[in-house]
Amino acid sequence: NPELKVYCLQSMATTNPVLRGNERKEFLEYLEEFPTIQVLDSVICFRKVYRDCMSNGTGVVETNNTAAKAEIEHLMNEVFGPW
């Protein structure tokens, strides 16, 4: 399919600001080996709220967790455009 787009999303990223920059740098360096894969700017962190949502059958955007909601909204905007 010539119209198929391949994206790579960094997920389960640390929320620790001291470690986050280096973790992202290593992620991007690794993906330089795959030039046909478009790396997304969005990053999804490893947060308890994602596990809670799976157990509760809810979506992250339905929660009061502003950080997690912002991550998902940024991802959706990046892939599908503003919604």
Secondary structure, DSSP 8 states (H G I E B T S, - for coil): -TT---EEEEEEE---HHHHHHHHHHHHHHHTT-TTSEEEEEEEE--HHHHHHHHHT--GGGSS-HHHHHHHHHHHHHHH---
